[in-house]
């Protein structure tokens, strides 16, 4: 007749306190935290949309129906996300490209190419290149993006 209480807790990440050489490094770190908090939800939404769209496309009978559905999806994404994307800064946009790679395990270019075709992917890549960005950016959690990964994990766990 006894019962045992069971509580499942979020993963808790313990990192040493970051050490900064000067105030500029601290400011850059704080800016990175703020940027991640702003764009991480968008990257997670992108992942959900991709999974949902892919699964629905598998149920459609032919290429014409798939193309029509992709046009509707693209219009709705543009309508919903264009105002949000216009509010992002340059660094937030570049960070979003990397976080989309982290969430989806493939680059933004590969995702666009898979859903919209190589011509459209090339167009979007050229447009991004005009602004000094690249849709083919990879996310390296162990290398150059180690601070980003650390912050993302802490934000997901509710620590930041």
Backbone torsions as a table, in degrees:
resi	resn	phi	psi	omega
1	UNK	NA	-3.8	178.7
2	UNK	-79.3	153.8	174.8
3	UNK	-128.6	148.1	-179.9
4	UNK	-113.5	130.2	179.7
5	UNK	-74.6	134.3	-179.1
6	UNK	-122.9	122.4	179.4
7	UNK	-128.9	126.7	177.8
8	UNK	-99.8	124.3	-177.3
9	UNK	-105.1	156.4	174.9
10	UNK	-67.1	155.3	175.4
11	UNK	-64.5	134.7	-179.9
12	UNK	-108.8	121.9	179.3
13	UNK	-99.0	131.6	179.4
14	UNK	-116.4	116.2	178.3
15	UNK	-122.3	152.1	174.3
16	UNK	-66.5	152.0	178.6
17	UNK	-59.8	130.3	-179.8
18	UNK	-64.7	138.9	179.1
19	UNK	-107.1	126.9	-177.6
20	UNK	-113.5	140.1	-179.1
21	UNK	-73.3	-33.4	-179.5
22	UNK	-153.1	-180.0	-177.1
23	UNK	-67.0	-29.0	179.9
24	UNK	-65.7	-40.4	178.2
25	UNK	-65.7	-40.9	177.3
26	UNK	-61.6	-43.0	179.7
27	UNK	-64.7	-41.1	178.6
28	UNK	-63.9	-41.0	178.2
29	UNK	-63.8	-45.7	178.6
30	UNK	-63.6	-36.3	176.9
31	UNK	-65.9	-40.6	177.7
32	UNK	-62.4	-42.1	177.3
33	UNK	-59.5	-47.3	-179.1
34	UNK	-63.6	-42.0	180.0
35	UNK	-64.7	-41.1	179.6
36	UNK	-64.7	-42.3	178.5
37	UNK	-61.5	-28.9	-179.8
38	UNK	-81.3	-41.4	-172.3
39	UNK	-98.0	-17.0	179.6
40	UNK	-60.5	-42.9	177.2
41	UNK	-60.8	-34.4	178.2
42	UNK	-66.4	-43.2	179.1
43	UNK	-62.4	-38.2	177.9
44	UNK	-68.0	-38.2	176.5
45	UNK	-64.0	-41.1	178.1
46	UNK	-59.3	-45.0	178.7
47	UNK	-60.1	-44.6	179.9
48	UNK	-63.9	-41.1	179.4
49	UNK	-64.1	-42.0	-179.1
50	UNK	-63.8	-45.4	-180.0
51	UNK	-63.4	-46.3	-179.4
52	UNK	-62.7	-44.0	-179.5
53	UNK	-65.3	-44.5	-180.0
54	UNK	-60.4	-46.1	-179.4
55	UNK	-63.8	-39.3	179.5
56	UNK	-69.4	-38.1	178.9
57	UNK	-60.8	-31.6	179.7
58	UNK	-66.9	-22.0	-179.6
59	UNK	-87.4	-13.2	-177.4
60	UNK	-79.4	143.2	-170.7
61	UNK	-76.0	-34.1	-173.7
62	UNK	-142.7	174.4	-176.6
63	UNK	-65.9	-35.4	-179.3
64	UNK	-63.8	-45.0	179.1
65	UNK	-64.6	-38.1	178.8
66	UNK	-65.8	-43.0	179.3
67	UNK	-63.3	-41.9	178.4
68	UNK	-63.2	-42.2	178.7
69	UNK	-64.3	-41.5	179.7
70	UNK	-63.9	-35.5	176.9
71	UNK	-65.5	-41.0	177.3
72	UNK	-64.6	-42.6	179.8
73	UNK	-63.1	-45.1	-179.5
74	UNK	-62.1	-42.6	178.1
75	UNK	-62.1	-44.3	-178.6
76	UNK	-68.4	-36.2	177.6
77	UNK	-65.6	-45.0	178.5
78	UNK	-60.1	-44.2	-178.2
79	UNK	-62.9	-42.0	-176.3
80	UNK	-79.6	-40.5	-169.8
81	UNK	-98.5	-18.6	-179.6
82	UNK	-57.5	-48.0	178.2
83	UNK	-61.6	-36.5	179.3
84	UNK	-69.0	-39.8	-178.7
85	UNK	-68.9	-33.6	179.6
86	UNK	-66.1	-24.4	-179.6
87	UNK	-83.2	-11.0	-179.8
88	UNK	-76.9	146.3	173.7
89	UNK	-80.9	172.2	179.2
90	UNK	-58.8	-47.5	-178.2
91	UNK	-67.5	-33.8	176.8
92	UNK	-67.4	-36.7	177.4
93	UNK	-64.6	-44.8	178.1
94	UNK	-64.9	-38.1	177.4
95	UNK	-65.5	-39.2	178.6
96	UNK	-60.9	-40.4	178.3
97	UNK	-59.7	-42.6	179.3
98	UNK	-69.5	-40.2	-179.0
99	UNK	-70.1	-31.0	173.9
100	UNK	-63.4	-41.2	176.3
101	UNK	-60.9	-42.2	-179.3
102	UNK	-63.0	-43.6	-176.5
103	UNK	-74.4	-37.1	-172.5
104	UNK	-102.2	-8.6	-177.9
105	UNK	60.0	25.7	169.6
106	UNK	-157.5	155.1	-174.0
107	UNK	-69.9	160.5	177.9
108	UNK	-60.2	-38.1	178.3
109	UNK	-60.5	-45.5	-180.0
110	UNK	-64.1	-37.7	179.2
111	UNK	-66.1	-45.5	178.7
112	UNK	-63.5	-41.7	179.8
113	UNK	-62.2	-40.1	-178.6
114	UNK	-68.4	-39.0	-175.1
115	UNK	-92.4	-36.7	-173.4
116	UNK	-112.2	-11.5	177.5
117	UNK	104.5	162.4	-175.1
118	UNK	-68.7	-30.4	-179.1
119	UNK	-68.0	-47.5	179.2
120	UNK	-65.2	-38.5	178.6
121	UNK	-62.1	-42.3	177.2
122	UNK	-62.6	-39.8	177.8
123	UNK	-62.0	-48.4	-179.4
124	UNK	-65.6	-35.6	177.5
125	UNK	-64.8	-42.6	178.8
126	UNK	-64.6	-39.5	178.6
127	UNK	-64.8	-41.7	178.3
128	UNK	-65.6	-37.9	-179.1
129	UNK	-64.8	-30.1	176.1
130	UNK	-58.6	-31.0	-179.3
131	UNK	-99.6	9.8	176.3
132	UNK	81.3	15.5	178.9
133	UNK	-108.0	170.3	177.5
134	UNK	-141.8	129.6	179.2
135	UNK	-76.7	-8.1	-179.1
136	UNK	-95.7	7.6	179.6
137	UNK	-58.3	135.4	177.6
138	UNK	-100.2	159.2	179.4
139	UNK	-106.6	120.5	-177.9
140	UNK	-114.0	92.2	-174.7
141	UNK	-65.8	-24.6	-178.4
142	UNK	-95.6	-14.2	-175.7
143	UNK	-110.2	-114.3	-173.6
144	UNK	-65.1	-22.4	-178.0
145	UNK	-102.2	24.7	-176.0
146	UNK	-67.6	-36.6	176.7
147	UNK	-68.9	-37.7	177.7
148	UNK	-62.3	-45.2	179.3
149	UNK	-62.3	-41.6	179.3
150	UNK	-60.6	-46.7	-179.0
151	UNK	-67.0	-41.6	179.8
152	UNK	-60.6	-46.1	178.9
153	UNK	-60.0	-41.9	-179.3
154	UNK	-68.5	-38.1	178.0
155	UNK	-66.3	-43.1	178.8
156	UNK	-63.4	-33.1	179.9
157	UNK	-84.1	-5.4	179.9
158	UNK	80.4	18.7	-179.2
159	UNK	-86.2	-21.7	177.9
160	UNK	-118.0	NA	NA
